[in-house]
Amino acid sequence: MPSVKERPMVFIGLGLAVLLGILAVFPAAFRNSLEFKFYDLMLAFKGPAGIGDRLVIVELDDASVRESDELPISFVSIAKCINKVTSGKPKVIGLTTIPDKSQPKNALKELESLQELFRATVHEDGSDDRARRFLQAIAGARERLDADRVLSEAIREAGNVVMPVALKPASNTDNLSGRADLLKNFSIRNITNPAGSELPKANGLVLPVHAFLKGARAVGYINPDRGGEGKIRIEPLLCAYRGLYLPSYALALAAVYLDIPVGRINAKLGSEVRLGDITIPTTAETGLLLNWNRPKSSFQRFSLSDLRTGRVALKAFTNKIVLVVPSPEAPPGIKALNTPVDPAMPPEVFLGHAVNAGGRFV
């Protein structure tokens, strides 16, 4: 009989076969847990994955909160932020909050009442030069204070804003209000669905206001319930909703950054997702095992207050992915996330890791 020294590879192969046979006896959940433990161990020994400076974050930090006289930040202020970032010519802007309700129009109604009162009591047709200037000033103020219009114009004119939609608990009463066709346009249609493949399913969605969704370049879904998963290592790249396949927010951002239209995104569920010529291997649930940068400082961050006051050079955004975090609260219900490298990772930092995906996206 040959010895180990004579045939080392034979004995190594036999050992591995025995080990795999033993592992096959255990439930899949145990094997997955073992695999993830090994994954965490590898992360503990490797250096940080480089993302370079492709992604930057503009955030409402403590200084912004102290300087602001409006919380939550208004749509008008978010629009000004988008306009400033757009001037720096980024490749894509990710708005990490979901403006799902129109802002109150009390000020607009007051101005309209004053305008009508002026016409009724001072000058009916505004033909007098002073009256005309006053009415023009009122009309201008109404336009500037129409928060929905101002933000929708900023999103449309930027031309590269990706809007999030959020999964929500079971709902048979989603009011799509004319947004069904928009969602269809943003969905991935080149899908191969082998028998037995699995995919996260959305029973309901939190959607942006119609005008904001209409002006967006793309949409992607976020999942507010991820905090209950324990350590998060995988980013699901697709979810199913009413017969549509929606991309994750990270996938949508990456596609716009790479200038890949939704028609060139292909997915074979449970196997791979293709962004143009880039193939991304996935788990059985069409998820991506994430690669991590360690510190929060992996991504360059700018204060919203510094941006508004001109203390940020606009070239910092050129050809970048810019995440705009305009709210001290995370998107609906999303809290800090437990990951193998940070037990309380902010959602926007997690998103940065997911977009980078160890260099497989961008």
Secondary structure, DSSP 4 states (H G I P E B T S, - for coil): ---TTT-HHHHHHHHHHHHHHHHHHS-HHHHHHHHHHHHHHHHHHSPPPP-TTSEEEEE--HHHHHH-S-SSPPHHHHHHHHHHHHHT--SEEEE-S---SPPP-HHHHHHHHHHHHHHHHT-SS--SHHHHHHHHHHHHHHHHH-HHHHHHHHHHHH--EEEEEEEES--S----TT-HHHHHHHS--EEE--TT----B-SEEE---HHHHHH-SEEEEE-TTGGGGSS--EEE-EEEETTEEEEBHHHHHHHHHTT--GGGEEEETTTEEEETTEEEE--TTSEEE-----SGGGSEEEEHHHHHTT-S-GGGGTT-EEEEE--SSPSTT---B--SS-TTB-HHHHHHHHHHGGGT--
